[in-house]
Structures are given as C-alpha cells and as structure tokens.
Amino acid sequence: MSPFPVTYYKGSVEVFRSYDGLGVLVWTIDFESQPEDAASVAELVRSAISDGIDGMEKDLCGA
C-alpha cells in the first residue's frame, strides 16, 4: 500500500561516478494517479525525493 494516492508506482535510484570523481545520483519515479491528484502527488514525490537525497548526503558525507 502506497502512502500516496496512486494506483501504480515504480522507482529506481542509480549512482554514477562523474568526470570529477564525485557522484551523480539519478532518482526516477513513474506513477499513475487520478488526474485531479497528479499535481499534489508530484509535489509529494518531489519532496520525498529531496528529503531522501538530503538524508543520504548526511549519512554518506557527514554533512
């Protein structure tokens, strides 16, 4: 059961080494929802991804 009002979702996270030796994180989410919920779901997902990236940075970099 999803915490978001969606009928389908799939997510993936990939990390690649960049040319300068740092990392590039690609977080992809695909979801289906009712048209009237799409904007609010997109904002919820954006916020969740942002919080997740911030958490990973703190854990990995001690920031």
PDBQT receptor file of N, H, CA, C and O in Angstrom, charges set to zero:
ATOM      1  N   MET A   1       0.830  -1.187   0.000  1.00  0.00    +0.000 N 
ATOM      2  CA  MET A   1       0.000   0.000   0.000  1.00  0.00    +0.000 C 
ATOM      3  C   MET A   1       0.873   1.248   0.000  1.00  0.00    +0.000 C 
ATOM      4  O   MET A   1       1.799   1.365   0.803  1.00  0.00    +0.000 OA
ATOM      5  N   SER A   2       0.585   2.154  -0.878  1.00  0.00    +0.000 N 
ATOM      6  H   SER A   2      -0.167   2.059  -1.530  1.00  0.00    +0.000 HD
ATOM      7  CA  SER A   2       1.365   3.370  -1.015  1.00  0.00    +0.000 C 
ATOM      8  C   SER A   2       0.865   4.463  -0.074  1.00  0.00    +0.000 C 
ATOM      9  O   SER A   2      -0.338   4.580   0.160  1.00  0.00    +0.000 OA
ATOM     10  N   PRO A   3       1.790   5.266   0.470  1.00  0.00    +0.000 N 
ATOM     11  CA  PRO A   3       1.364   6.412   1.268  1.00  0.00    +0.000 C 
ATOM     12  C   PRO A   3       0.829   7.549   0.387  1.00  0.00    +0.000 C 
ATOM     13  O   PRO A   3       0.313   8.542   0.901  1.00  0.00    +0.000 OA
ATOM     14  N   PHE A   4       0.949   7.406  -0.920  1.00  0.00    +0.000 N 
ATOM     15  H   PHE A   4       1.368   6.599  -1.338  1.00  0.00    +0.000 HD
ATOM     16  CA  PHE A   4       0.485   8.414  -1.871  1.00  0.00    +0.000 C 
ATOM     17  C   PHE A   4      -0.787   7.916  -2.557  1.00  0.00    +0.000 C 
ATOM     18  O   PHE A   4      -0.979   6.707  -2.687  1.00  0.00    +0.000 OA
ATOM     19  N   PRO A   5      -1.658   8.828  -3.000  1.00  0.00    +0.000 N 
ATOM     20  CA  PRO A   5      -2.879   8.412  -3.698  1.00  0.00    +0.000 C 
ATOM     21  C   PRO A   5      -2.592   8.029  -5.157  1.00  0.00    +0.000 C 
ATOM     22  O   PRO A   5      -2.939   8.757  -6.087  1.00  0.00    +0.000 OA
ATOM     23  N   VAL A   6      -1.957   6.879  -5.328  1.00  0.00    +0.000 N 
ATOM     24  H   VAL A   6      -1.675   6.287  -4.572  1.00  0.00    +0.000 HD
ATOM     25  CA  VAL A   6      -1.589   6.403  -6.658  1.00  0.00    +0.000 C 
ATOM     26  C   VAL A   6      -2.112   4.985  -6.862  1.00  0.00    +0.000 C 
ATOM     27  O   VAL A   6      -2.366   4.260  -5.900  1.00  0.00    +0.000 OA
ATOM     28  N   THR A   7      -2.270   4.601  -8.119  1.00  0.00    +0.000 N 
ATOM     29  H   THR A   7      -2.064   5.189  -8.901  1.00  0.00    +0.000 HD
ATOM     30  CA  THR A   7      -2.684   3.242  -8.440  1.00  0.00    +0.000 C 
ATOM     31  C   THR A   7      -1.496   2.397  -8.876  1.00  0.00    +0.000 C 
ATOM     32  O   THR A   7      -1.589   1.170  -8.924  1.00  0.00    +0.000 OA
ATOM     33  N   TYR A   8      -0.375   3.049  -9.195  1.00  0.00    +0.000 N 
ATOM     34  H   TYR A   8      -0.300   4.045  -9.156  1.00  0.00    +0.000 HD
ATOM     35  CA  TYR A   8       0.838   2.353  -9.634  1.00  0.00    +0.000 C 
ATOM     36  C   TYR A   8       2.015   3.276  -9.386  1.00  0.00    +0.000 C 
ATOM     37  O   TYR A   8       1.907   4.487  -9.576  1.00  0.00    +0.000 OA
ATOM     38  N   TYR A   9       3.147   2.708  -8.960  1.00  0.00    +0.000 N 
ATOM     39  H   TYR A   9       3.235   1.724  -8.805  1.00  0.00    +0.000 HD
ATOM     40  CA  TYR A   9       4.387   3.469  -8.948  1.00  0.00    +0.000 C 
ATOM     41  C   TYR A   9       5.565   2.517  -9.035  1.00  0.00    +0.000 C 
ATOM     42  O   TYR A   9       5.500   1.359  -8.623  1.00  0.00    +0.000 OA
ATOM     43  N   LYS A  10       6.623   3.042  -9.578  1.00  0.00    +0.000 N 
ATOM     44  H   LYS A  10       6.676   3.983  -9.913  1.00  0.00    +0.000 HD
ATOM     45  CA  LYS A  10       7.869   2.306  -9.710  1.00  0.00    +0.000 C 
ATOM     46  C   LYS A  10       8.987   3.328  -9.564  1.00  0.00    +0.000 C 
ATOM     47  O   LYS A  10       8.940   4.399 -10.168  1.00  0.00    +0.000 OA
ATOM     48  N   GLY A  11       9.971   3.000  -8.777  1.00  0.00    +0.000 N 
ATOM     49  H   GLY A  11      10.009   2.130  -8.286  1.00  0.00    +0.000 HD
ATOM     50  CA  GLY A  11      11.083   3.922  -8.575  1.00  0.00    +0.000 C 
ATOM     51  C   GLY A  11      12.411   3.218  -8.680  1.00  0.00    +0.000 C 
ATOM     52  O   GLY A  11      12.517   2.016  -8.441  1.00  0.00    +0.000 OA
ATOM     53  N   SER A  12      13.414   3.973  -9.038  1.00  0.00    +0.000 N 
ATOM     54  H   SER A  12      13.328   4.950  -9.233  1.00  0.00    +0.000 HD
ATOM     55  CA  SER A  12      14.778   3.437  -9.064  1.00  0.00    +0.000 C 
ATOM     56  C   SER A  12      15.751   4.546  -8.700  1.00  0.00    +0.000 C 
ATOM     57  O   SER A  12      15.499   5.726  -8.946  1.00  0.00    +0.000 OA
ATOM     58  N   VAL A  13      16.856   4.145  -8.114  1.00  0.00    +0.000 N 
ATOM     59  H   VAL A  13      17.061   3.187  -7.913  1.00  0.00    +0.000 HD
ATOM     60  CA  VAL A  13      17.924   5.067  -7.761  1.00  0.00    +0.000 C 
ATOM     61  C   VAL A  13      19.207   4.500  -8.349  1.00  0.00    +0.000 C 
ATOM     62  O   VAL A  13      19.532   3.330  -8.152  1.00  0.00    +0.000 OA
ATOM     63  N   GLU A  14      19.930   5.347  -9.075  1.00  0.00    +0.000 N 
ATOM     64  H   GLU A  14      19.666   6.298  -9.236  1.00  0.00    +0.000 HD
ATOM     65  CA  GLU A  14      21.221   4.946  -9.651  1.00  0.00    +0.000 C 
ATOM     66  C   GLU A  14      22.264   5.991  -9.278  1.00  0.00    +0.000 C 
ATOM     67  O   GLU A  14      21.967   7.185  -9.221  1.00  0.00    +0.000 OA
ATOM     68  N   VAL A  15      23.473   5.541  -9.027  1.00  0.00    +0.000 N 
ATOM     69  H   VAL A  15      23.715   4.572  -9.073  1.00  0.00    +0.000 HD
ATOM     70  CA  VAL A  15      24.574   6.449  -8.720  1.00  0.00    +0.000 C 
ATOM     71  C   VAL A  15      25.694   6.172  -9.707  1.00  0.00    +0.000 C 
ATOM     72  O   VAL A  15      26.094   5.025  -9.902  1.00  0.00    +0.000 OA
ATOM     73  N   PHE A  16      26.195   7.232 -10.326  1.00  0.00    +0.000 N 
ATOM     74  H   PHE A  16      25.869   8.164 -10.167  1.00  0.00    +0.000 HD
ATOM     75  CA  PHE A  16      27.265   7.134 -11.313  1.00  0.00    +0.000 C 
ATOM     76  C   PHE A  16      28.431   8.007 -10.871  1.00  0.00    +0.000 C 
ATOM     77  O   PHE A  16      28.236   9.031 -10.217  1.00  0.00    +0.000 OA
ATOM     78  N   ARG A  17      29.620   7.607 -11.224  1.00  0.00    +0.000 N 
ATOM     79  H   ARG A  17      29.779   6.775 -11.755  1.00  0.00    +0.000 HD
ATOM     80  CA  ARG A  17      30.804   8.429 -10.966  1.00  0.00    +0.000 C 
ATOM     81  C   ARG A  17      30.868   9.502 -12.052  1.00  0.00    +0.000 C 
ATOM     82  O   ARG A  17      30.742   9.204 -13.239  1.00  0.00    +0.000 OA
ATOM     83  N   SER A  18      31.062  10.731 -11.636  1.00  0.00    +0.000 N 
ATOM     84  H   SER A  18      31.165  10.972 -10.671  1.00  0.00    +0.000 HD
ATOM     85  CA  SER A  18      31.165  11.819 -12.610  1.00  0.00    +0.000 C 
ATOM     86  C   SER A  18      32.617  12.005 -13.027  1.00  0.00    +0.000 C 
ATOM     87  O   SER A  18      33.526  11.412 -12.447  1.00  0.00    +0.000 OA
ATOM     88  N   TYR A  19      32.816  12.825 -14.027  1.00  0.00    +0.000 N 
ATOM     89  H   TYR A  19      32.077  13.307 -14.499  1.00  0.00    +0.000 HD
ATOM     90  CA  TYR A  19      34.161  13.051 -14.567  1.00  0.00    +0.000 C 
ATOM     91  C   TYR A  19      35.114  13.625 -13.524  1.00  0.00    +0.000 C 
ATOM     92  O   TYR A  19      36.326  13.439 -13.635  1.00  0.00    +0.000 OA
ATOM     93  N   ASP A  20      34.590  14.321 -12.511  1.00  0.00    +0.000 N 
ATOM     94  H   ASP A  20      33.606  14.472 -12.421  1.00  0.00    +0.000 HD
ATOM     95  CA  ASP A  20      35.444  14.936 -11.499  1.00  0.00    +0.000 C 
ATOM     96  C   ASP A  20      35.624  14.060 -10.259  1.00  0.00    +0.000 C 
ATOM     97  O   ASP A  20      36.147  14.517  -9.242  1.00  0.00    +0.000 OA
ATOM     98  N   GLY A  21      35.187  12.789 -10.347  1.00  0.00    +0.000 N 
ATOM     99  H   GLY A  21      34.763  12.418 -11.173  1.00  0.00    +0.000 HD
ATOM    100  CA  GLY A  21      35.364  11.853  -9.246  1.00  0.00    +0.000 C 
ATOM    101  C   GLY A  21      34.255  11.897  -8.211  1.00  0.00    +0.000 C 
ATOM    102  O   GLY A  21      34.253  11.096  -7.277  1.00  0.00    +0.000 OA
ATOM    103  N   LEU A  22      33.316  12.813  -8.360  1.00  0.00    +0.000 N 
ATOM    104  H   LEU A  22      33.317  13.464  -9.120  1.00  0.00    +0.000 HD
ATOM    105  CA  LEU A  22      32.185  12.875  -7.454  1.00  0.00    +0.000 C 
ATOM    106  C   LEU A  22      31.084  11.959  -7.972  1.00  0.00    +0.000 C 
ATOM    107  O   LEU A  22      31.292  11.247  -8.954  1.00  0.00    +0.000 OA
ATOM    108  N   GLY A  23      29.952  11.962  -7.353  1.00  0.00    +0.000 N 
ATOM    109  H   GLY A  23      29.782  12.541  -6.555  1.00  0.00    +0.000 HD
ATOM    110  CA  GLY A  23      28.866  11.099  -7.784  1.00  0.00    +0.000 C 
ATOM    111  C   GLY A  23      27.711  11.879  -8.383  1.00  0.00    +0.000 C 
ATOM    112  O   GLY A  23      27.479  13.040  -8.045  1.00  0.00    +0.000 OA
ATOM    113  N   VAL A  24      26.994  11.221  -9.275  1.00  0.00    +0.000 N 
ATOM    114  H   VAL A  24      27.182  10.278  -9.549  1.00  0.00    +0.000 HD
ATOM    115  CA  VAL A  24      25.767  11.759  -9.850  1.00  0.00    +0.000 C 
ATOM    116  C   VAL A  24      24.660  10.790  -9.482  1.00  0.00    +0.000 C 
ATOM    117  O   VAL A  24      24.737   9.603  -9.801  1.00  0.00    +0.000 OA
ATOM    118  N   LEU A  25      23.636  11.286  -8.814  1.00  0.00    +0.000 N 
ATOM    119  H   LEU A  25      23.573  12.250  -8.555  1.00  0.00    +0.000 HD
ATOM    120  CA  LEU A  25      22.525  10.460  -8.388  1.00  0.00    +0.000 C 
ATOM    121  C   LEU A  25      21.338  10.711  -9.312  1.00  0.00    +0.000 C 
ATOM    122  O   LEU A  25      20.951  11.855  -9.548  1.00  0.00    +0.000 OA
ATOM    123  N   VAL A  26      20.762   9.618  -9.836  1.00  0.00    +0.000 N 
ATOM    124  H   VAL A  26      21.077   8.688  -9.645  1.00  0.00    +0.000 HD
ATOM    125  CA  VAL A  26      19.579   9.709 -10.693  1.00  0.00    +0.000 C 
ATOM    126  C   VAL A  26      18.475   8.924 -10.001  1.00  0.00    +0.000 C 
ATOM    127  O   VAL A  26      18.582   7.711  -9.819  1.00  0.00    +0.000 OA
ATOM    128  N   TRP A  27      17.414   9.625  -9.618  1.00  0.00    +0.000 N 
ATOM    129  H   TRP A  27      17.327  10.611  -9.766  1.00  0.00    +0.000 HD
ATOM    130  CA  TRP A  27      16.286   9.015  -8.918  1.00  0.00    +0.000 C 
ATOM    131  C   TRP A  27      15.081   9.192  -9.818  1.00  0.00    +0.000 C 
ATOM    132  O   TRP A  27      14.659  10.320 -10.073  1.00  0.00    +0.000 OA
ATOM    133  N   THR A  28      14.525   8.098 -10.300  1.00  0.00    +0.000 N 
ATOM    134  H   THR A  28      14.868   7.182 -10.092  1.00  0.00    +0.000 HD
ATOM    135  CA  THR A  28      13.417   8.133 -11.250  1.00  0.00    +0.000 C 
ATOM    136  C   THR A  28      12.174   7.514 -10.620  1.00  0.00    +0.000 C 
ATOM    137  O   THR A  28      12.232   6.428 -10.044  1.00  0.00    +0.000 OA
ATOM    138  N   ILE A  29      11.061   8.211 -10.736  1.00  0.00    +0.000 N 
ATOM    139  H   ILE A  29      11.014   9.093 -11.204  1.00  0.00    +0.000 HD
ATOM    140  CA  ILE A  29       9.779   7.720 -10.238  1.00  0.00    +0.000 C 
ATOM    141  C   ILE A  29       8.768   7.800 -11.371  1.00  0.00    +0.000 C 
ATOM    142  O   ILE A  29       8.661   8.825 -12.044  1.00  0.00    +0.000 OA
ATOM    143  N   ASP A  30       8.035   6.726 -11.579  1.00  0.00    +0.000 N 
ATOM    144  H   ASP A  30       8.123   5.893 -11.032  1.00  0.00    +0.000 HD
ATOM    145  CA  ASP A  30       6.940   6.684 -12.542  1.00  0.00    +0.000 C 
ATOM    146  C   ASP A  30       5.695   6.327 -11.733  1.00  0.00    +0.000 C 
ATOM    147  O   ASP A  30       5.698   5.349 -10.987  1.00  0.00    +0.000 OA
ATOM    148  N   PHE A  31       4.626   7.123 -11.881  1.00  0.00    +0.000 N 
ATOM    149  H   PHE A  31       4.623   7.918 -12.488  1.00  0.00    +0.000 HD
ATOM    150  CA  PHE A  31       3.416   6.818 -11.123  1.00  0.00    +0.000 C 
ATOM    151  C   PHE A  31       2.173   7.106 -11.946  1.00  0.00    +0.000 C 
ATOM    152  O   PHE A  31       2.197   7.871 -12.911  1.00  0.00    +0.000 OA
ATOM    153  N   GLU A  32       1.087   6.468 -11.533  1.00  0.00    +0.000 N 
ATOM    154  H   GLU A  32       1.068   5.846 -10.750  1.00  0.00    +0.000 HD
ATOM    155  CA  GLU A  32      -0.225   6.736 -12.113  1.00  0.00    +0.000 C 
ATOM    156  C   GLU A  32      -1.162   7.123 -10.979  1.00  0.00    +0.000 C 
ATOM    157  O   GLU A  32      -1.162   6.502  -9.916  1.00  0.00    +0.000 OA
ATOM    158  N   SER A  33      -1.957   8.156 -11.219  1.00  0.00    +0.000 N 
ATOM    159  H   SER A  33      -1.956   8.661 -12.082  1.00  0.00    +0.000 HD
ATOM    160  CA  SER A  33      -2.933   8.603 -10.234  1.00  0.00    +0.000 C 
ATOM    161  C   SER A  33      -4.128   9.187 -10.967  1.00  0.00    +0.000 C 
ATOM    162  O   SER A  33      -4.131   9.299 -12.193  1.00  0.00    +0.000 OA
ATOM    163  N   GLN A  34      -5.122   9.549 -10.212  1.00  0.00    +0.000 N 
ATOM    164  H   GLN A  34      -5.120   9.457  -9.216  1.00  0.00    +0.000 HD
ATOM    165  CA  GLN A  34      -6.254  10.239 -10.807  1.00  0.00    +0.000 C 
ATOM    166  C   GLN A  34      -5.764  11.608 -11.294  1.00  0.00    +0.000 C 
ATOM    167  O   GLN A  34      -4.924  12.225 -10.638  1.00  0.00    +0.000 OA
ATOM    168  N   PRO A  35      -6.272  12.088 -12.426  1.00  0.00    +0.000 N 
ATOM    169  CA  PRO A  35      -5.804  13.382 -12.964  1.00  0.00    +0.000 C 
ATOM    170  C   PRO A  35      -5.871  14.515 -11.942  1.00  0.00    +0.000 C 
ATOM    171  O   PRO A  35      -4.981  15.365 -11.905  1.00  0.00    +0.000 OA
ATOM    172  N   GLU A  36      -6.895  14.536 -11.129  1.00  0.00    +0.000 N 
ATOM    173  H   GLU A  36      -7.618  13.845 -11.159  1.00  0.00    +0.000 HD
ATOM    174  CA  GLU A  36      -7.029  15.619 -10.154  1.00  0.00    +0.000 C 
ATOM    175  C   GLU A  36      -6.008  15.519  -9.014  1.00  0.00    +0.000 C 
ATOM    176  O   GLU A  36      -5.798  16.491  -8.289  1.00  0.00    +0.000 OA
ATOM    177  N   ASP A  37      -5.375  14.358  -8.853  1.00  0.00    +0.000 N 
ATOM    178  H   ASP A  37      -5.546  13.568  -9.442  1.00  0.00    +0.000 HD
ATOM    179  CA  ASP A  37      -4.360  14.167  -7.811  1.00  0.00    +0.000 C 
ATOM    180  C   ASP A  37      -2.933  14.320  -8.333  1.00  0.00    +0.000 C 
ATOM    181  O   ASP A  37      -1.995  14.385  -7.538  1.00  0.00    +0.000 OA
ATOM    182  N   ALA A  38      -2.752  14.379  -9.639  1.00  0.00    +0.000 N 
ATOM    183  H   ALA A  38      -3.514  14.326 -10.284  1.00  0.00    +0.000 HD
ATOM    184  CA  ALA A  38      -1.411  14.315 -10.229  1.00  0.00    +0.000 C 
ATOM    185  C   ALA A  38      -0.479  15.410  -9.712  1.00  0.00    +0.000 C 
ATOM    186  O   ALA A  38       0.661  15.114  -9.353  1.00  0.00    +0.000 OA
ATOM    187  N   ALA A  39      -0.918  16.642  -9.665  1.00  0.00    +0.000 N 
ATOM    188  H   ALA A  39      -1.844  16.883  -9.956  1.00  0.00    +0.000 HD
ATOM    189  CA  ALA A  39      -0.039  17.736  -9.227  1.00  0.00    +0.000 C 
ATOM    190  C   ALA A  39       0.363  17.565  -7.762  1.00  0.00    +0.000 C 
ATOM    191  O   ALA A  39       1.529  17.760  -7.419  1.00  0.00    +0.000 OA
ATOM    192  N   SER A  40      -0.581  17.205  -6.899  1.00  0.00    +0.000 N 
ATOM    193  H   SER A  40      -1.528  17.047  -7.178  1.00  0.00    +0.000 HD
ATOM    194  CA  SER A  40      -0.239  17.060  -5.486  1.00  0.00    +0.000 C 
ATOM    195  C   SER A  40       0.654  15.839  -5.257  1.00  0.00    +0.000 C 
ATOM    196  O   SER A  40       1.551  15.877  -4.416  1.00  0.00    +0.000 OA
ATOM    197  N   VAL A  41       0.412  14.759  -6.000  1.00  0.00    +0.000 N 
ATOM    198  H   VAL A  41      -0.318  14.728  -6.684  1.00  0.00    +0.000 HD
ATOM    199  CA  VAL A  41       1.273  13.580  -5.882  1.00  0.00    +0.000 C 
ATOM    200  C   VAL A  41       2.689  13.915  -6.362  1.00  0.00    +0.000 C 
ATOM    201  O   VAL A  41       3.668  13.523  -5.728  1.00  0.00    +0.000 OA
ATOM    202  N   ALA A  42       2.796  14.628  -7.461  1.00  0.00    +0.000 N 
ATOM    203  H   ALA A  42       2.001  14.947  -7.976  1.00  0.00    +0.000 HD
ATOM    204  CA  ALA A  42       4.118  15.011  -7.974  1.00  0.00    +0.000 C 
ATOM    205  C   ALA A  42       4.877  15.843  -6.938  1.00  0.00    +0.000 C 
ATOM    206  O   ALA A  42       6.079  15.653  -6.757  1.00  0.00    +0.000 OA
ATOM    207  N   GLU A  43       4.196  16.748  -6.268  1.00  0.00    +0.000 N 
ATOM    208  H   GLU A  43       3.219  16.902  -6.416  1.00  0.00    +0.000 HD
ATOM    209  CA  GLU A  43       4.848  17.559  -5.235  1.00  0.00    +0.000 C 
ATOM    210  C   GLU A  43       5.244  16.716  -4.035  1.00  0.00    +0.000 C 
ATOM    211  O   GLU A  43       6.327  16.905  -3.481  1.00  0.00    +0.000 OA
ATOM    212  N   LEU A  44       4.387  15.786  -3.621  1.00  0.00    +0.000 N 
ATOM    213  H   LEU A  44       3.507  15.632  -4.070  1.00  0.00    +0.000 HD
ATOM    214  CA  LEU A  44       4.732  14.883  -2.517  1.00  0.00    +0.000 C 
ATOM    215  C   LEU A  44       5.964  14.040  -2.858  1.00  0.00    +0.000 C 
ATOM    216  O   LEU A  44       6.861  13.873  -2.032  1.00  0.00    +0.000 OA
ATOM    217  N   VAL A  45       5.995  13.515  -4.078  1.00  0.00    +0.000 N 
ATOM    218  H   VAL A  45       5.267  13.651  -4.750  1.00  0.00    +0.000 HD
ATOM    219  CA  VAL A  45       7.132  12.700  -4.516  1.00  0.00    +0.000 C 
ATOM    220  C   VAL A  45       8.391  13.551  -4.593  1.00  0.00    +0.000 C 
ATOM    221  O   VAL A  45       9.456  13.115  -4.157  1.00  0.00    +0.000 OA
ATOM    222  N   ARG A  46       8.287  14.752  -5.138  1.00  0.00    +0.000 N 
ATOM    223  H   ARG A  46       7.421  15.107  -5.492  1.00  0.00    +0.000 HD
ATOM    224  CA  ARG A  46       9.450  15.646  -5.227  1.00  0.00    +0.000 C 
ATOM    225  C   ARG A  46      10.006  15.929  -3.837  1.00  0.00    +0.000 C 
ATOM    226  O   ARG A  46      11.219  15.901  -3.629  1.00  0.00    +0.000 OA
ATOM    227  N   SER A  47       9.121  16.200  -2.894  1.00  0.00    +0.000 N 
ATOM    228  H   SER A  47       8.136  16.222  -3.062  1.00  0.00    +0.000 HD
ATOM    229  CA  SER A  47       9.547  16.482  -1.530  1.00  0.00    +0.000 C 
ATOM    230  C   SER A  47      10.192  15.255  -0.890  1.00  0.00    +0.000 C 
ATOM    231  O   SER A  47      11.215  15.372  -0.215  1.00  0.00    +0.000 OA
ATOM    232  N   ALA A  48       9.600  14.085  -1.099  1.00  0.00    +0.000 N 
ATOM    233  H   ALA A  48       8.769  13.991  -1.647  1.00  0.00    +0.000 HD
ATOM    234  CA  ALA A  48      10.152  12.849  -0.535  1.00  0.00    +0.000 C 
ATOM    235  C   ALA A  48      11.533  12.551  -1.119  1.00  0.00    +0.000 C 
ATOM    236  O   ALA A  48      12.441  12.144  -0.395  1.00  0.00    +0.000 OA
ATOM    237  N   ILE A  49      11.686  12.753  -2.419  1.00  0.00    +0.000 N 
ATOM    238  H   ILE A  49      10.948  13.084  -3.007  1.00  0.00    +0.000 HD
ATOM    239  CA  ILE A  49      12.991  12.521  -3.053  1.00  0.00    +0.000 C 
ATOM    240  C   ILE A  49      14.019  13.503  -2.506  1.00  0.00    +0.000 C 
ATOM    241  O   ILE A  49      15.143  13.114  -2.187  1.00  0.00    +0.000 OA
ATOM    242  N   SER A  50      13.643  14.760  -2.399  1.00  0.00    +0.000 N 
ATOM    243  H   SER A  50      12.731  15.076  -2.659  1.00  0.00    +0.000 HD
ATOM    244  CA  SER A  50      14.559  15.771  -1.868  1.00  0.00    +0.000 C 
ATOM    245  C   SER A  50      14.995  15.421  -0.452  1.00  0.00    +0.000 C 
ATOM    246  O   SER A  50      16.180  15.501  -0.128  1.00  0.00    +0.000 OA
ATOM    247  N   ASP A  51      14.043  15.031   0.393  1.00  0.00    +0.000 N 
ATOM    248  H   ASP A  51      13.080  14.965   0.129  1.00  0.00    +0.000 HD
ATOM    249  CA  ASP A  51      14.376  14.628   1.763  1.00  0.00    +0.000 C 
ATOM    250  C   ASP A  51      15.272  13.393   1.762  1.00  0.00    +0.000 C 
ATOM    251  O   ASP A  51      16.200  13.300   2.566  1.00  0.00    +0.000 OA
ATOM    252  N   GLY A  52      15.003  12.448   0.868  1.00  0.00    +0.000 N 
ATOM    253  H   GLY A  52      14.250  12.523   0.214  1.00  0.00    +0.000 HD
ATOM    254  CA  GLY A  52      15.833  11.244   0.772  1.00  0.00    +0.000 C 
ATOM    255  C   GLY A  52      17.258  11.551   0.361  1.00  0.00    +0.000 C 
ATOM    256  O   GLY A  52      18.205  10.992   0.916  1.00  0.00    +0.000 OA
ATOM    257  N   ILE A  53      17.413  12.427  -0.600  1.00  0.00    +0.000 N 
ATOM    258  H   ILE A  53      16.645  12.881  -1.051  1.00  0.00    +0.000 HD
ATOM    259  CA  ILE A  53      18.757  12.816  -1.049  1.00  0.00    +0.000 C 
ATOM    260  C   ILE A  53      19.495  13.537   0.074  1.00  0.00    +0.000 C 
ATOM    261  O   ILE A  53      20.676  13.278   0.307  1.00  0.00    +0.000 OA
ATOM    262  N   ASP A  54      18.805  14.443   0.775  1.00  0.00    +0.000 N 
ATOM    263  H   ASP A  54      17.845  14.653   0.586  1.00  0.00    +0.000 HD
ATOM    264  CA  ASP A  54      19.433  15.137   1.904  1.00  0.00    +0.000 C 
ATOM    265  C   ASP A  54      19.881  14.143   2.971  1.00  0.00    +0.000 C 
ATOM    266  O   ASP A  54      20.970  14.279   3.531  1.00  0.00    +0.000 OA
ATOM    267  N   GLY A  55      19.042  13.142   3.254  1.00  0.00    +0.000 N 
ATOM    268  H   GLY A  55      18.158  13.032   2.800  1.00  0.00    +0.000 HD
ATOM    269  CA  GLY A  55      19.407  12.134   4.238  1.00  0.00    +0.000 C 
ATOM    270  C   GLY A  55      20.599  11.306   3.822  1.00  0.00    +0.000 C 
ATOM    271  O   GLY A  55      21.472  11.013   4.639  1.00  0.00    +0.000 OA
ATOM    272  N   MET A  56      20.642  10.921   2.542  1.00  0.00    +0.000 N 
ATOM    273  H   MET A  56      19.932  11.159   1.879  1.00  0.00    +0.000 HD
ATOM    274  CA  MET A  56      21.785  10.157   2.040  1.00  0.00    +0.000 C 
ATOM    275  C   MET A  56      23.060  10.985   2.139  1.00  0.00    +0.000 C 
ATOM    276  O   MET A  56      24.109  10.464   2.518  1.00  0.00    +0.000 OA
ATOM    277  N   GLU A  57      22.981  12.271   1.801  1.00  0.00    +0.000 N 
ATOM    278  H   GLU A  57      22.129  12.694   1.493  1.00  0.00    +0.000 HD
ATOM    279  CA  GLU A  57      24.157  13.133   1.868  1.00  0.00    +0.000 C 
ATOM    280  C   GLU A  57      24.672  13.220   3.302  1.00  0.00    +0.000 C 
ATOM    281  O   GLU A  57      25.879  13.145   3.531  1.00  0.00    +0.000 OA
ATOM    282  N   LYS A  58      23.768  13.377   4.265  1.00  0.00    +0.000 N 
ATOM    283  H   LYS A  58      22.788  13.438   4.078  1.00  0.00    +0.000 HD
ATOM    284  CA  LYS A  58      24.185  13.451   5.672  1.00  0.00    +0.000 C 
ATOM    285  C   LYS A  58      24.833  12.141   6.116  1.00  0.00    +0.000 C 
ATOM    286  O   LYS A  58      25.854  12.155   6.803  1.00  0.00    +0.000 OA
ATOM    287  N   ASP A  59      24.241  11.008   5.726  1.00  0.00    +0.000 N 
ATOM    288  H   ASP A  59      23.411  10.997   5.168  1.00  0.00    +0.000 HD
ATOM    289  CA  ASP A  59      24.790   9.713   6.127  1.00  0.00    +0.000 C 
ATOM    290  C   ASP A  59      26.139   9.436   5.481  1.00  0.00    +0.000 C 
ATOM    291  O   ASP A  59      27.053   8.928   6.129  1.00  0.00    +0.000 OA
ATOM    292  N   LEU A  60      26.259   9.774   4.196  1.00  0.00    +0.000 N 
ATOM    293  H   LEU A  60      25.516  10.187   3.670  1.00  0.00    +0.000 HD
ATOM    294  CA  LEU A  60      27.471   9.429   3.459  1.00  0.00    +0.000 C 
ATOM    295  C   LEU A  60      28.589  10.447   3.597  1.00  0.00    +0.000 C 
ATOM    296  O   LEU A  60      29.766  10.092   3.535  1.00  0.00    +0.000 OA
ATOM    297  N   CYS A  61      28.231  11.704   3.784  1.00  0.00    +0.000 N 
ATOM    298  H   CYS A  61      27.275  11.992   3.835  1.00  0.00    +0.000 HD
ATOM    299  CA  CYS A  61      29.250  12.755   3.789  1.00  0.00    +0.000 C 
ATOM    300  C   CYS A  61      29.440  13.379   5.173  1.00  0.00    +0.000 C 
ATOM    301  O   CYS A  61      30.358  14.174   5.375  1.00  0.00    +0.000 OA
ATOM    302  N   GLY A  62      28.595  13.027   6.102  1.00  0.00    +0.000 N 
ATOM    303  H   GLY A  62      27.850  12.381   5.938  1.00  0.00    +0.000 HD
ATOM    304  CA  GLY A  62      28.691  13.632   7.421  1.00  0.00    +0.000 C 
ATOM    305  C   GLY A  62      28.343  15.103   7.406  1.00  0.00    +0.000 C 
ATOM    306  O   GLY A  62      28.753  15.859   8.287  1.00  0.00    +0.000 OA
ATOM    307  N   ALA A  63      27.574  15.510   6.385  1.00  0.00    +0.000 N 
ATOM    308  H   ALA A  63      27.241  14.895   5.670  1.00  0.00    +0.000 HD
ATOM    309  CA  ALA A  63      27.230  16.940   6.257  1.00  0.00    +0.000 C 
ATOM    310  C   ALA A  63      26.204  17.360   7.270  1.00  0.00    +0.000 C 
ATOM    311  O   ALA A  63      25.806  18.524   7.300  1.00  0.00    +0.000 OA
TER     312      ALA A  63
